[in-house]
């Protein structure tokens, strides 16, 4: 079997997660603040900007709080006090968009670095006890896959752009 076919669990998980990160960025690229903040179907507060902020929060929570074992670290956008803050605060403002992109890129980069420097069986501290990194990564893949599906539909409603 070639080396290409024997990539190993860690590499496969990194590639799948990075695929969905890239897909989210591709779906959101080229839109202005109003388009990114456009809500889906009332009463939902879902928007592309909200998804971007939500996934920045998800990356931050799993990598910094759980895998780095710092549960005392506050959640992004005041989610401790307001669980839907990532979606509710996704308003059509260039500064909010810039902050969301910066946060998402920073947290995804942190996750990439953490994942590359720790084995898949590295243990993090979840509220329910220890959790292996491989379980966190599979959860993140699932989270991104689900939200990339939402993002595809939102983008198509905005400008007719369809996933390729």
N, CA and C of each residue as an Amber inpcrd file, in Angstrom:
protein
   492
   0.8390000  -1.1710000   0.0000000   0.0000000   0.0000000   0.0000000
   0.8930000   1.2470000   0.0000000   0.5380000   2.2310000  -0.7880000
   1.3450000   3.4470000  -0.8830000   1.2070000   4.2920000   0.3790000
   2.2090000   5.1640000   0.5960000   2.1430000   6.0780000   1.7430000
   0.8980000   6.9500000   1.6720000   0.5010000   7.3090000   0.4530000
  -0.6800000   8.1500000   0.2790000  -1.9360000   7.4630000   0.8100000
  -2.0010000   6.1400000   0.6610000  -3.1720000   5.4010000   1.1180000
  -3.1210000   5.1160000   2.6170000  -1.9580000   5.2330000   3.2370000
  -1.7930000   4.9580000   4.6650000  -1.5730000   6.2600000   5.4210000
  -2.4800000   7.1700000   5.2990000  -2.3000000   8.4930000   5.9000000
  -2.4020000   8.4670000   7.4170000  -3.1420000   7.5780000   7.9760000
  -3.2830000   7.5010000   9.4220000  -4.4620000   8.3080000   9.9260000
  -4.9220000   7.9060000  11.0930000  -6.1140000   8.5110000  11.6820000
  -5.9580000  10.0140000  11.8920000  -4.8650000  10.4390000  12.5220000
  -4.6780000  11.8610000  12.8140000  -4.7520000  12.7030000  11.5540000
  -4.0500000  12.2800000  10.5090000  -4.0380000  13.0590000   9.2720000
  -5.4110000  13.0820000   8.6140000  -6.0920000  11.9580000   8.5960000
  -7.4290000  11.8970000   7.9880000  -8.3830000  12.8390000   8.7240000
  -8.3510000  12.8050000  10.0580000  -9.2310000  13.6840000  10.8250000
  -8.8990000  15.1520000  10.5760000  -7.5940000  15.4890000  10.5220000
  -7.1980000  16.8830000  10.2350000  -7.6990000  17.3040000   8.8560000
  -7.5440000  16.4310000   7.8700000  -7.9530000  16.7650000   6.5020000
  -9.4620000  16.9710000   6.4030000 -10.2380000  16.1190000   7.0420000
 -11.6940000  16.2840000   6.9890000 -12.1270000  17.5840000   7.6530000
 -11.5700000  17.8740000   8.8270000 -11.9420000  19.1010000   9.5210000
 -11.5210000  20.3190000   8.7040000 -10.3230000  20.2940000   8.1640000
  -9.8700000  21.4290000   7.3480000 -10.6890000  21.5780000   6.0720000
 -11.1540000  20.4660000   5.5120000 -12.0200000  20.5340000   4.3270000
 -13.2650000  21.3590000   4.6420000 -13.9000000  21.0820000   5.7740000
 -15.1200000  21.8100000   6.1170000 -14.8380000  23.2480000   6.5160000
 -13.6980000  23.5010000   7.1490000 -13.3300000  24.8930000   7.4310000
 -13.1810000  25.6660000   6.1160000 -12.5010000  25.0600000   5.1610000
 -12.3070000  25.6920000   3.8520000 -13.6370000  25.8950000   3.1480000
 -14.5140000  24.9320000   3.2620000 -15.8330000  25.0210000   2.6300000
 -16.6400000  26.1760000   3.2110000 -16.6310000  26.3300000   4.5250000
 -17.3420000  27.4470000   5.1490000 -16.8030000  28.7770000   4.6360000
 -15.4900000  28.9000000   4.5780000 -14.8880000  30.1490000   4.1040000
 -15.2650000  30.4080000   2.6410000 -15.2550000  29.3590000   1.8250000
 -15.6190000  29.5030000   0.4080000 -17.0530000  29.9820000   0.2620000
 -17.9520000  29.4200000   1.0460000 -19.3670000  29.7740000   0.9640000
 -19.5840000  31.2400000   1.3400000 -18.8510000  31.7240000   2.3260000
 -19.0570000  33.0890000   2.8380000 -18.2800000  34.1600000   2.0860000
 -17.3190000  33.7660000   1.2890000 -16.4560000  34.7280000   0.6100000
 -17.2240000  35.5200000  -0.4460000 -16.9070000  36.8230000  -0.5080000
 -17.4570000  37.6800000  -1.5490000 -18.7640000  38.3660000  -1.1880000
 -19.2140000  38.1980000   0.0470000 -20.4630000  38.8190000   0.4640000
 -20.1770000  40.0230000   1.3550000 -21.0640000  41.0220000   1.2920000
 -20.8940000  42.1960000   2.1510000 -21.5770000  41.9440000   3.4950000
 -21.4580000  42.9140000   4.3940000 -21.9840000  42.7670000   5.7520000
 -23.4920000  42.5060000   5.7570000 -24.2210000  43.2050000   4.9160000
 -25.6780000  43.0150000   4.8830000 -26.0200000  41.5980000   4.4360000
 -25.3360000  41.1090000   3.4200000 -25.6110000  39.7590000   2.9270000
 -25.2400000  38.7040000   3.9640000 -24.0890000  38.8660000   4.5940000
 -23.6590000  37.8990000   5.6070000 -24.6050000  37.8720000   6.8100000
 -25.1780000  39.0130000   7.1490000 -26.0520000  39.1070000   8.3230000
 -27.5080000  38.7880000   8.0060000 -27.8400000  38.5890000   6.7430000
 -29.2300000  38.3360000   6.3610000 -29.7500000  37.0660000   7.0250000
 -30.8870000  37.1930000   7.7010000 -31.4890000  36.0670000   8.4210000
 -32.1450000  35.0970000   7.4460000 -32.2600000  33.8610000   7.8850000
 -32.8310000  32.8240000   7.0270000 -34.3450000  32.9580000   6.9530000
 -35.0500000  32.2600000   7.7760000 -36.5090000  32.2440000   7.7660000
 -36.9970000  32.6270000   9.1590000 -37.7660000  33.7100000   9.2790000
 -38.2610000  34.1070000  10.6040000 -39.0300000  32.9600000  11.2570000
 -38.8900000  32.7560000  12.5310000 -38.2250000  33.5890000  13.5220000
 -36.7560000  33.2320000  13.7450000 -36.1700000  32.4060000  12.9000000
 -34.7790000  32.0040000  13.0730000 -33.8460000  33.2040000  12.9970000
 -32.8040000  33.1760000  13.7950000 -31.7730000  34.2150000  13.7310000
 -30.5480000  33.7300000  12.9650000 -30.6680000  32.5860000  12.2970000
 -29.5350000  32.0200000  11.5750000 -29.1730000  32.8880000  10.3710000
 -27.8800000  33.1180000  10.2290000 -27.3210000  33.8400000   9.0880000
 -25.9230000  33.2890000   8.8570000 -25.3420000  33.6160000   7.7120000
 -23.9630000  33.1940000   7.4620000 -23.0190000  33.7970000   8.4990000
 -23.2250000  35.0600000   8.8340000 -22.3980000  35.7060000   9.8420000
 -22.5920000  35.0360000  11.2000000 -23.8190000  34.6980000  11.5270000
 -24.0810000  33.9830000  12.7700000 -23.3930000  32.6290000  12.8010000
 -23.4160000  31.9100000  11.6730000 -22.7230000  30.6220000  11.6050000
 -21.2180000  30.7970000  11.7770000 -20.6680000  31.8260000  11.1520000
 -19.2390000  32.1010000  11.2840000 -18.8890000  32.3790000  12.7520000
 -19.6710000  33.2060000  13.4010000 -19.4530000  33.5180000  14.8160000
 -19.6640000  32.2680000  15.6800000 -20.6870000  31.4910000  15.3670000
 -20.9640000  30.2690000  16.1190000 -19.7910000  29.2970000  16.0070000
 -19.2680000  29.1100000  14.8080000 -18.1810000  28.1560000  14.6370000
 -16.8740000  28.6720000  15.2450000 -16.6800000  29.9760000  15.3000000
 -15.5380000  30.5320000  16.0390000 -15.6850000  30.1750000  17.5130000
 -16.8900000  30.3460000  18.0370000 -17.1690000  29.9860000  19.4310000
 -16.9400000  28.4900000  19.6730000 -17.4170000  27.6500000  18.7640000
 -17.2740000  26.1990000  18.9080000 -15.7940000  25.8160000  18.9340000
 -15.0180000  26.3600000  17.9930000 -13.5710000  26.0830000  17.9640000
 -12.9360000  26.5320000  19.2860000 -13.2600000  27.7500000  19.7070000
 -12.7090000  28.3050000  20.9460000 -13.0450000  27.4100000  22.1380000
 -14.2840000  27.0110000  22.2430000 -14.7270000  26.2250000  23.3880000
 -14.0520000  24.8540000  23.4320000 -14.0590000  24.1500000  22.3030000
 -13.4890000  22.7960000  22.3100000 -11.9720000  22.8020000  22.4380000
 -11.3020000  23.6800000  21.7130000  -9.8330000  23.6420000  21.7550000
  -9.2730000  24.3070000  23.0000000  -9.6720000  25.5180000  23.2950000
  -9.0650000  26.2470000  24.4150000  -9.6290000  25.8190000  25.7660000
 -10.9410000  25.6750000  25.8450000 -11.5510000  25.3760000  27.1320000
 -11.4470000  23.8800000  27.4660000 -11.8120000  23.0290000  26.5170000
 -11.8760000  21.5890000  26.8000000 -10.5220000  20.9100000  26.6110000
  -9.9510000  20.9910000  25.4270000  -8.7130000  20.2580000  25.1560000
  -7.5130000  20.8630000  25.8850000  -7.5020000  22.1760000  26.0560000
  -6.4230000  22.8280000  26.7980000  -6.7250000  22.8680000  28.3010000
  -7.8750000  22.3030000  28.6770000  -8.2760000  22.1340000  30.0760000
  -8.3930000  23.4580000  30.8370000  -8.9850000  24.4540000  30.1940000
  -9.1970000  25.7370000  30.8740000 -10.6820000  26.0970000  30.8330000
 -11.4690000  25.3350000  31.5760000 -12.9150000  25.5600000  31.6040000
 -13.2910000  26.8890000  32.2510000 -12.3320000  27.5320000  32.9200000
 -12.6160000  28.8310000  33.5230000 -12.5870000  29.9510000  32.4810000
 -12.0420000  29.6870000  31.3130000 -11.9770000  30.6810000  30.2400000
 -13.3970000  31.0490000  29.8160000 -13.7290000  32.3450000  29.7600000
 -15.1010000  32.7180000  29.3710000 -15.3970000  32.3330000  27.9210000
 -16.6440000  32.0720000  27.6590000 -17.0760000  31.7480000  26.3000000
 -17.1330000  33.0300000  25.4650000 -16.9820000  32.8800000  24.1770000
 -16.9950000  34.0340000  23.2810000 -18.3780000  34.6740000  23.2230000
 -18.3910000  35.9740000  22.9810000 -19.6020000  36.7740000  22.7760000
 -20.5980000  36.6610000  23.9200000 -20.1410000  36.4270000  25.1240000
 -21.0350000  36.3990000  26.2750000 -21.9950000  35.2340000  26.2770000
 -21.5970000  34.1120000  25.6650000 -22.5060000  32.9680000  25.5820000
 -22.8330000  32.3660000  26.9430000 -22.0210000  32.6460000  27.9570000
 -22.3750000  32.1650000  29.2990000 -23.6700000  32.8200000  29.7650000
 -23.8220000  34.1060000  29.4650000 -25.0100000  34.8490000  29.8870000
 -26.1410000  34.7800000  28.8600000 -25.7850000  34.6800000  27.5930000
 -26.7650000  34.7140000  26.5080000 -26.4080000  33.6340000  25.4830000
 -27.0130000  32.4490000  25.5780000 -26.6270000  31.3130000  24.7420000
 -26.6750000  31.5560000  23.2290000 -27.5180000  32.4640000  22.7510000
 -27.6310000  32.7200000  21.3090000 -26.8960000  33.9820000  20.8790000
 -25.9490000  34.4370000  21.6890000 -25.2520000  35.6930000  21.4010000
 -24.5150000  35.6680000  20.0660000 -23.9910000  34.5070000  19.6770000
 -23.2690000  34.4450000  18.4030000 -24.2070000  34.7290000  17.2250000
 -25.4440000  34.2630000  17.2850000 -26.4080000  34.5220000  16.2180000
 -27.0890000  35.8810000  16.3850000 -27.5070000  36.1970000  17.6000000
 -28.2140000  37.4570000  17.8280000 -27.3330000  38.6740000  17.5710000
 -26.0420000  38.5540000  17.8300000 -25.1160000  39.6700000  17.6270000
 -24.5660000  39.7700000  16.2160000 -25.0280000  38.9140000  15.3220000
 -24.5540000  38.9030000  13.9320000 -25.3250000  39.9530000  13.1380000
 -24.8940000  41.2020000  13.2660000 -25.5840000  42.3190000  12.6210000
 -24.7650000  42.8590000  11.4540000 -25.4470000  43.5100000  10.5360000
 -24.8300000  44.0240000   9.3020000 -23.9540000  45.2380000   9.5930000
 -22.7770000  44.9700000  10.0960000 -21.8260000  46.0210000  10.4380000
 -20.4390000  45.5140000  10.0450000 -19.7000000  46.3250000   9.2960000
 -18.3820000  45.8870000   8.8290000 -17.4540000  45.4980000   9.9700000
 -17.5460000  46.2040000  11.1060000 -16.6960000  45.8810000  12.2530000
 -17.0580000  44.5210000  12.8440000 -18.3410000  44.2030000  12.8810000
 -18.7880000  42.9050000  13.3980000 -18.3070000  41.7940000  12.4690000
 -18.3870000  42.0290000  11.1690000 -17.9170000  41.0440000  10.1910000
 -16.4110000  40.8340000  10.3410000 -15.6500000  41.9160000  10.4280000
 -14.1940000  41.8090000  10.5700000 -13.8300000  41.0620000  11.8470000
 -14.5280000  41.3780000  12.9400000 -14.2740000  40.6920000  14.2080000
 -14.5770000  39.1960000  14.0900000 -15.6660000  38.8570000  13.4070000
 -16.0400000  37.4520000  13.2570000 -14.9970000  36.6890000  12.4440000
 -14.5670000  37.2690000  11.3180000 -13.5420000  36.6070000  10.5050000
 -12.2510000  36.4370000  11.2910000 -11.8510000  37.4870000  12.0040000
 -10.6020000  37.4240000  12.7780000 -10.6980000  36.3580000  13.8630000
 -11.8170000  36.3150000  14.5700000 -12.0010000  35.3290000  15.6360000
 -12.0220000  33.9150000  15.0670000 -12.7560000  33.7100000  13.9890000
 -12.8520000  32.3700000  13.4070000 -11.4850000  31.9030000  12.9040000
 -10.7810000  32.7690000  12.1940000  -9.4470000  32.3850000  11.6890000
  -8.4770000  32.1090000  12.8300000  -8.5050000  32.9350000  13.8650000
  -7.6260000  32.7380000  15.0270000  -7.9340000  31.4130000  15.7210000
  -9.2170000  31.1320000  15.9540000  -9.5850000  29.9090000  16.6780000
  -9.3510000  28.6530000  15.8430000  -9.6010000  28.7270000  14.5320000
  -9.3200000  27.5810000  13.6670000  -7.8120000  27.3170000  13.6180000
  -7.0030000  28.3710000  13.5480000  -5.5430000  28.2080000  13.5470000
  -5.0770000  27.5890000  14.8620000  -5.6500000  28.0450000  15.9700000
  -5.3000000  27.4630000  17.2690000  -5.6430000  25.9690000  17.2780000
  -6.8130000  25.6290000  16.7680000  -7.2220000  24.2290000  16.7040000
  -6.2850000  23.4010000  15.8390000  -5.9030000  23.9360000  14.6850000
  -4.9660000  23.2190000  13.8040000  -3.6440000  22.9540000  14.5270000
  -3.1130000  23.9860000  15.1830000  -1.8370000  23.8520000  15.8990000
  -1.9640000  22.8580000  17.0490000  -3.0480000  22.9320000  17.7940000
  -3.2500000  22.0220000  18.9200000  -3.3440000  20.5930000  18.4120000
  -4.1360000  20.3820000  17.3870000  -4.3380000  19.0400000  16.8530000
  -3.0360000  18.4720000  16.2920000  -2.2420000  19.3040000  15.6340000
  -0.9850000  18.8390000  15.0530000   0.0590000  18.4930000  16.1170000
  -0.0650000  19.0770000  17.2900000   0.9640000  18.8710000  18.3170000
   0.5470000  17.9030000  19.4270000  -0.6160000  17.2800000  19.2940000
  -1.0890000  16.3300000  20.3060000  -1.6230000  15.0780000  19.6150000
  -1.4640000  13.9140000  20.2460000  -2.0000000  12.6800000  19.6580000
  -3.5240000  12.6270000  19.7670000  -4.1310000  11.8000000  18.9460000
  -5.5930000  11.6850000  18.9140000  -6.1690000  11.2220000  20.2510000
  -5.3660000  10.5490000  21.0780000  -5.8810000  10.0830000  22.3670000
  -5.5890000  11.0650000  23.5140000  -5.1230000  12.2730000  23.1640000
  -4.9140000  13.3050000  24.1800000  -6.2390000  13.5590000  24.8910000
  -6.1860000  13.6860000  26.2130000  -7.4020000  13.8750000  26.9950000
  -7.6200000  15.3380000  27.3460000  -8.8130000  15.8060000  27.0720000
  -9.2530000  17.1190000  27.4970000 -10.2200000  16.9590000  28.6530000
 -10.5860000  18.0840000  29.2530000 -11.5050000  18.0640000  30.3880000
 -12.8290000  18.6920000  29.9970000 -13.8390000  17.8690000  29.8610000
 -15.1960000  18.2970000  29.5390000 -15.9770000  18.3770000  30.8440000
 -17.0890000  19.0560000  30.8380000 -17.9200000  19.1640000  32.0400000
 -18.3240000  17.7820000  32.5660000 -18.4470000  16.8060000  31.6540000
 -18.8430000  15.4490000  32.0390000 -17.6580000  14.5400000  32.3300000
 -16.4310000  15.0650000  32.2810000 -15.2410000  14.2420000  32.5290000
 -14.2640000  14.3240000  31.3720000 -13.2910000  13.4300000  31.3710000
 -12.2760000  13.4280000  30.3160000 -12.8790000  13.0560000  28.9680000
 -12.2900000  13.6160000  27.9180000 -12.7250000  13.3300000  26.5600000
 -11.4950000  13.2890000  25.6640000 -11.4200000  12.2890000  24.7860000
 -10.2930000  12.1680000  23.8730000 -10.4150000  13.1630000  22.7260000
  -9.2650000  13.6250000  22.2720000  -9.2550000  14.5840000  21.1720000
  -9.9430000  14.0130000  19.9340000  -9.7640000  12.7320000  19.6470000
 -10.3940000  12.1570000  18.4420000 -11.9120000  12.3330000  18.4930000
 -12.5120000  12.2150000  19.6820000 -13.9590000  12.4050000  19.8130000
 -14.3420000  13.8600000  19.5590000 -13.5250000  14.7770000  20.0480000
 -13.7620000  16.2030000  19.8120000 -13.6640000  16.5120000  18.3240000
 -12.6480000  15.9680000  17.6670000 -12.4640000  16.2450000  16.2360000
 -13.6280000  15.6800000  15.4270000 -14.0710000  14.4820000  15.7360000
 -15.2210000  13.9180000  15.0250000 -16.4560000  14.7870000  15.2640000
 -16.6260000  15.2710000  16.4880000 -17.7470000  16.1690000  16.7700000
 -17.6340000  17.4500000  15.9390000 -16.4370000  18.0250000  15.8550000
 -16.2460000  19.2490000  15.0700000 -16.5220000  19.0030000  13.5880000
 -16.1120000  17.8610000  13.0750000 -16.4030000  17.5200000  11.6730000
 -17.9120000  17.4820000  11.4700000 -18.6120000  16.8400000  12.3770000
 -20.0770000  16.7640000  12.2860000 -20.6970000  18.1540000  12.3760000
 -20.2000000  18.9680000  13.2940000 -20.7310000  20.3270000  13.4820000
 -20.5350000  21.1620000  12.2120000 -19.3340000  21.1280000  11.6600000
 -19.0570000  21.8710000  10.4340000 -19.8730000  21.3380000   9.2590000
 -19.9710000  20.0110000   9.1280000 -20.7190000  19.4340000   8.0040000
 -22.1730000  19.9000000   8.0400000 -22.7790000  19.8470000   9.2220000
 -24.1800000  20.2740000   9.3660000 -24.3260000  21.7560000   9.0200000
 -23.4360000  22.5710000   9.5560000 -23.5630000  24.0130000   9.3350000
 -23.1400000  24.4240000   7.9300000 -22.2670000  23.6720000   7.2890000
 -21.9610000  23.9660000   5.8800000 -23.1840000  23.6910000   5.0050000
 -23.9880000  22.7080000   5.3790000 -25.2480000  22.4780000   4.6720000
 -26.1900000  23.6590000   4.8400000 -26.2910000  24.1700000   6.0670000
 -27.0980000  25.3720000   6.2920000 -26.5420000  26.5370000   5.4670000
 -25.2210000  26.6890000   5.5080000 -24.5750000  27.8100000   4.8060000
 -24.8170000  27.7370000   3.3020000 -24.7800000  26.5450000   2.7330000
 -25.0650000  26.3910000   1.2970000 -26.4460000  26.9480000   0.9570000
 -27.4320000  26.5970000   1.7620000 -28.7990000  27.0640000   1.5040000
 -28.9240000  28.5670000   1.7030000 -28.2920000  29.0810000   2.7650000
 -28.3410000  30.5190000   3.0030000 -27.7030000  31.2800000   1.8450000
 -26.5610000  30.8100000   1.3840000 -25.8650000  31.4970000   0.2840000
 -26.7160000  31.4640000  -0.9860000 -27.3300000  30.3400000  -1.2640000
 -28.1700000  30.2420000  -2.4590000 -29.3390000  31.2220000  -2.3830000
 -29.9120000  31.4270000  -1.2070000 -31.0020000  32.3950000  -1.0470000
 -30.5260000  33.8330000  -1.2440000 -29.2720000  34.1010000  -0.9090000
 -28.7430000  35.4600000  -1.0130000 -28.4930000  35.8620000  -2.4520000
 -27.7830000  35.0160000  -3.1980000 -27.3780000  35.4290000  -4.5450000
 -27.4430000  34.3470000  -5.6000000 -28.0830000  33.2190000  -5.2370000
 -28.2290000  32.1320000  -6.2040000 -27.0050000  31.2630000  -6.3450000
 -25.9160000  31.5930000  -5.6530000 -24.6920000  30.8020000  -5.7150000
 -24.9560000  29.4230000  -5.1400000 -24.5920000  28.4030000  -5.8920000
 -24.8250000  27.0300000  -5.4440000 -23.5040000  26.3410000  -5.2080000
 -23.4920000  25.4440000  -4.2240000 -22.2810000  24.6790000  -3.9260000
 -21.8880000  23.8740000  -5.1640000 -20.5830000  23.7900000  -5.3720000
 -20.1250000  23.0150000  -6.5400000 -19.7450000  21.6270000  -6.1610000
